[in-house]
Amino acid sequence: MLQWLKCLLRVVGIFICLVGVSLGIALLTLRILVPSQRIEVPSIAGMDVEEALVLVSEQDLALKVIGKRYSSQIPQGVIISQFPSPGTKVRKNREVKVFISEGTRTAVVPSLIGKKVREARIYLSQRGLNCENISYTYARFPQDEVISQDPPPQTKINTEDGINILVSLGRRNPGFYMPEFMGRKIEEVKDIFERLSLKIGKIKESPSSGEEGVILSQVPLPGTRVDCETLIELVVSTFYKEKQSFSQKVRWIPTLVEVPLGLTKKRVNVVIVDSQGRRTIDYGEREAGGKVRIISKVVGRGEIRIYVDGKLVKIEKVEE
């Protein structure tokens, strides 16, 4: 009896296996002969998430948000990109993966007042911000220190926008035009220098047949813009015993001077120092970039000094 039951169960098992294999083959054949329905993925980029969800649901598809990104161009909650791309054929219930916008990334502007320029740049960079424009002005604050900013502190801004800062150049020395001191006594001029906070650089003496202690020339020349940091050089007359000499030669020395390039005319002056003393010849204002031909009379040994806008540009020695 037991043996017969075992045979029956074995036959039933084999039958069930054969039925299962047959069903599997039938389903596979059916799947090959009758393919599943393919759905075209709709375009949902530019839609907000709720609108896109309704659309893909109507197409028997699913929507999955896989990431978020900041964007100053696309509003918050709007789809930036999708995968698969629009028009792709997919199976029913396939997930359409999307990235959505977080909107504009904002930050609160920190206070930069009192910081040095380099420190302010690093401070902004650490907070995802940048410095757009830097302007400079003379002020009572230390040099290179930030004295103003736009937007002001605690303002909420887009991180892509820059911050403008105003930086101090320090105190500006008061400037004025150089007075003419030639012909004045050195003692009188020293008092003027003290009142105007001017600095005397070098004082040279030059033999002269005239009164002693009189200023014969000055650098910078009258009319030049100076401040309290400008060093002023003076040549002062001193007595000398005139020696008769019949062997001294008189020479006419030609010199060609090129006026430096610029936007304005430049004044040309020539200082001649020879056995007859020191004298200055003003050639007036000349065009920038032009050439000036100068002929100087030199008696005996001497030198010719040429100044352009008070700046010494050429020295020519004359030997006997």
C-alpha positions as CSV (number, residue, x, y, z in Angstrom):
1,M,0.0,0.0,0.0
2,L,2.8,2.4,1.0
3,Q,4.7,1.6,-2.2
4,W,1.7,2.3,-4.3
5,L,1.2,5.8,-2.6
6,K,4.8,6.7,-3.3
7,C,4.4,5.9,-7.0
8,L,1.2,8.0,-7.2
9,L,2.9,11.0,-5.6
10,R,5.9,10.7,-8.0
11,V,3.6,10.6,-11.0
12,V,1.7,13.7,-9.7
13,G,5.0,15.6,-9.2
14,I,6.2,14.9,-12.6
15,F,2.8,16.0,-14.0
16,I,3.0,19.3,-12.1
17,C,6.5,20.0,-13.3
18,L,5.5,19.3,-16.9
19,V,2.5,21.6,-16.6
20,G,4.8,24.4,-15.1
21,V,7.3,24.1,-17.9
22,S,4.6,24.2,-20.5
23,L,3.1,27.3,-18.9
24,G,6.5,29.0,-18.9
25,I,7.1,28.2,-22.5
26,A,3.7,29.4,-23.4
27,L,4.2,32.8,-21.6
28,L,7.6,33.3,-23.2
29,T,6.2,32.5,-26.6
30,L,3.3,34.9,-25.9
31,R,5.8,37.7,-24.8
32,I,7.9,37.2,-27.9
33,L,4.9,37.1,-30.3
34,V,3.0,39.9,-28.5
35,P,5.5,42.5,-27.2
36,S,4.5,44.8,-24.3
37,Q,3.2,48.2,-25.0
38,R,5.9,50.9,-25.4
39,I,5.2,54.5,-24.2
40,E,6.7,57.7,-25.6
41,V,8.3,59.8,-22.8
42,P,6.7,63.3,-22.7
43,S,8.8,66.5,-22.4
44,I,8.5,67.7,-18.8
45,A,11.6,70.0,-18.5
46,G,10.4,73.5,-17.6
47,M,7.3,72.2,-15.7
48,D,6.8,72.3,-12.0
49,V,6.9,69.0,-10.2
50,E,3.1,68.7,-9.6
51,E,2.2,69.4,-13.2
52,A,4.8,66.9,-14.5
53,L,3.6,64.3,-12.0
54,V,0.0,64.5,-13.4
55,L,1.3,64.3,-17.0
56,V,3.5,61.2,-16.5
57,S,0.8,59.5,-14.5
58,E,-1.6,59.9,-17.4
59,Q,1.0,58.1,-19.6
60,D,1.3,55.2,-17.1
61,L,4.8,56.3,-16.1
62,A,6.4,57.3,-12.8
63,L,8.3,60.4,-11.7
64,K,11.4,60.3,-9.5
65,V,13.3,63.3,-8.3
66,I,17.0,62.4,-8.1
67,G,18.6,65.7,-7.3
68,K,18.2,69.5,-6.8
69,R,20.4,72.3,-8.2
70,Y,20.6,76.1,-7.7
71,S,19.7,78.2,-10.7
72,S,19.2,81.9,-11.2
73,Q,17.4,81.3,-14.4
74,I,14.8,78.6,-13.4
75,P,12.3,79.2,-10.6
76,Q,12.3,77.0,-7.6
77,G,10.4,73.7,-8.0
78,V,10.7,73.7,-11.8
79,I,12.3,70.7,-13.6
80,I,15.7,71.4,-15.0
81,S,16.4,68.2,-16.9
82,Q,15.0,64.7,-17.3
83,F,16.1,61.1,-18.2
84,P,15.0,59.4,-20.4
85,S,14.9,62.3,-22.8
86,P,11.6,63.3,-24.5
87,G,10.4,61.0,-27.3
88,T,12.2,57.9,-26.0
89,K,10.1,54.7,-26.1
90,V,9.9,53.0,-22.7
91,R,7.8,50.3,-21.0
92,K,4.8,51.0,-18.9
93,N,5.5,52.2,-15.3
94,R,9.0,53.2,-16.2
95,E,10.5,55.9,-14.0
96,V,11.3,59.3,-15.5
97,K,14.2,60.7,-13.4
98,V,14.5,64.5,-13.0
99,F,16.6,67.3,-11.5
100,I,14.6,70.2,-10.1
101,S,15.6,73.8,-9.4
102,E,16.3,75.1,-5.9
103,G,15.9,78.6,-7.3
104,T,18.4,81.4,-6.8
105,R,21.1,80.8,-4.2
106,T,21.2,83.7,-1.8
107,A,23.4,84.8,1.0
108,V,23.5,87.6,3.6
109,V,26.1,90.3,2.8
110,P,28.8,90.4,5.6
111,S,30.3,93.7,6.9
112,L,33.6,94.5,5.2
113,I,34.1,97.9,6.7
114,G,37.6,98.2,8.4
115,K,39.1,95.2,6.6
116,K,42.0,95.4,4.2
117,V,41.3,94.7,0.6
118,R,43.0,91.3,0.5
119,E,41.3,90.3,3.7
120,A,37.9,91.4,2.4
121,R,38.3,89.3,-0.8
122,I,39.2,86.1,1.2
123,Y,36.3,86.8,3.6
124,L,33.8,87.0,0.7
125,S,35.3,83.9,-1.1
126,Q,34.8,81.8,2.0
127,R,31.1,82.7,1.9
128,G,30.6,82.0,-1.7
129,L,30.5,85.7,-2.7
130,N,32.9,87.8,-4.8
131,C,34.1,91.3,-5.1
132,E,32.8,92.9,-8.3
133,N,34.3,96.5,-8.4
134,I,36.9,98.2,-6.2
135,S,37.1,102.0,-6.2
136,Y,39.6,104.2,-4.4
137,T,39.5,107.6,-2.8
138,Y,41.5,109.7,-0.4
139,A,40.2,109.6,3.1
140,R,41.2,110.0,6.8
141,F,41.2,106.2,7.2
142,P,44.4,104.1,6.9
143,Q,45.5,103.2,3.4
144,D,44.1,100.0,1.7
145,E,41.2,99.9,4.2
146,V,37.6,99.3,3.1
147,I,35.5,102.4,4.1
148,S,32.2,101.7,2.3
149,Q,30.4,98.8,0.5
150,D,27.4,98.2,-1.7
151,P,25.1,96.4,-0.9
152,P,25.3,97.2,2.8
153,P,25.8,94.6,5.5
154,Q,22.9,92.2,6.3
155,T,21.4,92.6,2.8
156,K,20.2,89.3,1.2
157,I,21.6,89.0,-2.4
158,N,22.1,86.4,-5.1
159,T,25.4,84.7,-4.7
160,E,26.2,85.3,-8.4
161,D,26.0,89.1,-7.8
162,G,29.2,90.8,-6.7
163,I,29.8,93.3,-4.0
164,N,31.3,96.8,-4.7
165,I,33.7,98.3,-2.2
166,L,35.3,101.7,-1.7
167,V,38.9,101.7,-0.4
168,S,40.9,104.4,1.3
169,L,44.1,105.8,-0.3
170,G,45.0,107.4,3.0
171,R,45.2,111.2,3.7
172,R,45.9,113.3,0.6
173,N,48.7,115.8,1.0
174,P,47.4,119.4,0.3
175,G,48.7,120.4,-3.2
176,F,49.3,123.8,-4.7
177,Y,51.3,125.4,-7.5
178,M,54.9,126.2,-6.9
179,P,55.5,129.9,-6.2
180,E,58.4,131.8,-7.9
181,F,61.3,132.3,-5.5
182,M,63.9,133.5,-7.9
183,G,65.2,136.9,-7.0
184,R,64.3,136.6,-3.3
185,K,66.6,136.3,-0.4
186,I,67.1,132.8,1.0
187,E,66.2,133.9,4.6
188,E,62.8,135.2,3.4
189,V,62.1,132.1,1.4
190,K,62.9,129.8,4.3
191,D,60.1,131.5,6.3
192,I,57.7,130.9,3.4
193,F,58.7,127.3,3.2
194,E,57.8,126.8,6.9
195,R,54.4,128.4,6.5
196,L,53.6,126.3,3.5
197,S,55.0,123.1,5.0
198,L,57.4,122.8,2.0
199,K,60.6,120.8,2.2
200,I,63.9,122.2,1.0
201,G,66.1,119.5,-0.6
202,K,69.5,120.8,-1.7
203,I,70.8,124.4,-1.6
204,K,73.7,125.0,-3.9
205,E,75.8,128.0,-4.1
206,S,76.8,129.7,-7.4
207,P,79.3,132.5,-7.7
208,S,77.6,135.8,-8.8
209,S,78.6,139.4,-9.3
210,G,75.3,140.4,-7.8
211,E,74.0,140.4,-4.2
212,E,74.9,137.4,-2.0
213,G,72.2,135.1,-0.7
214,V,69.7,135.6,-3.6
215,I,68.0,132.7,-5.2
216,L,69.1,132.3,-8.8
217,S,67.1,129.2,-9.8
218,Q,64.7,126.6,-8.4
219,V,63.5,123.1,-9.1
220,P,60.6,122.5,-9.6
221,L,59.9,125.5,-11.7
222,P,57.2,128.1,-10.9
223,G,53.7,126.8,-11.7
224,T,54.5,123.2,-11.1
225,R,52.1,121.4,-8.9
226,V,53.7,120.3,-5.6
227,D,52.8,119.1,-2.1
228,C,54.4,118.8,1.3
229,E,56.4,115.8,0.2
230,T,58.0,117.5,-2.8
231,L,61.7,118.3,-2.3
232,I,62.7,121.7,-3.6
233,E,66.2,122.5,-4.8
234,L,67.6,126.0,-4.8
235,V,70.7,127.7,-6.2
236,V,71.8,130.7,-4.2
237,S,74.2,133.4,-5.2
238,T,77.6,133.9,-3.5
239,F,80.4,136.4,-3.9
240,Y,83.3,135.7,-6.2
241,K,86.3,137.6,-7.4
242,E,86.1,138.2,-11.1
243,K,89.3,137.2,-12.9
244,Q,90.2,138.7,-16.1
245,S,90.9,136.2,-18.8
246,F,91.5,136.9,-22.4
247,S,91.8,133.2,-23.3
248,Q,88.3,132.1,-22.7
249,K,86.4,131.0,-25.7
250,V,82.9,131.9,-26.6
251,R,81.0,128.9,-28.2
252,W,77.6,128.5,-29.6
253,I,76.5,124.9,-28.7
254,P,73.5,123.4,-30.7
255,T,71.4,120.9,-28.8
256,L,68.3,118.9,-30.0
257,V,65.7,118.2,-27.4
258,E,62.8,115.8,-27.9
259,V,59.7,116.7,-25.9
260,P,58.2,113.6,-24.2
261,L,54.8,112.4,-25.5
262,G,51.7,113.5,-23.6
263,L,48.3,115.1,-23.8
264,T,49.4,118.6,-23.0
265,K,52.1,121.1,-24.0
266,K,55.3,121.0,-21.9
267,R,57.5,124.0,-20.9
268,V,61.2,123.9,-21.9
269,N,63.8,125.7,-19.9
270,V,67.6,125.8,-20.4
271,V,70.0,126.6,-17.6
272,I,73.6,127.6,-18.7
273,V,76.4,127.6,-16.2
274,D,79.8,129.0,-17.4
275,S,82.5,131.5,-16.4
276,Q,79.9,134.3,-16.6
277,G,77.7,132.7,-14.0
278,R,74.3,131.0,-14.2
279,R,71.4,132.1,-16.4
280,T,68.1,130.5,-17.3
281,I,66.4,130.8,-20.7
282,D,62.7,130.0,-21.1
283,Y,61.8,128.5,-24.5
284,G,58.1,128.5,-23.6
285,E,55.5,125.7,-24.0
286,R,56.1,123.2,-26.8
287,E,54.0,120.5,-28.3
288,A,54.4,117.0,-26.8
289,G,56.4,114.7,-29.1
290,G,58.0,117.5,-30.9
291,K,61.6,118.5,-31.2
292,V,63.2,121.8,-30.1
293,R,66.5,123.0,-31.5
294,I,68.4,125.0,-28.9
295,I,71.6,127.0,-29.4
296,S,73.3,128.0,-26.2
297,K,76.1,130.6,-25.8
298,V,78.8,129.2,-23.4
299,V,81.8,131.2,-22.3
300,G,84.8,129.1,-21.3
301,R,84.1,125.9,-19.4
302,G,80.5,125.1,-18.4
303,E,77.5,123.0,-18.8
304,I,74.0,123.2,-20.4
305,R,71.1,121.8,-18.4
306,I,67.7,121.3,-20.2
307,Y,64.5,120.9,-18.2
308,V,61.1,119.8,-19.5
309,D,58.2,120.8,-17.1
310,G,60.8,121.2,-14.3
311,K,62.4,117.8,-14.9
312,L,66.0,117.6,-15.9
313,V,66.2,115.6,-19.1
314,K,69.7,116.4,-20.5
315,I,73.1,117.7,-19.4
316,E,75.8,118.7,-21.8
317,K,79.3,119.4,-20.6
318,V,81.4,122.1,-22.4
319,E,85.2,121.9,-21.9
320,E,87.6,124.7,-22.8
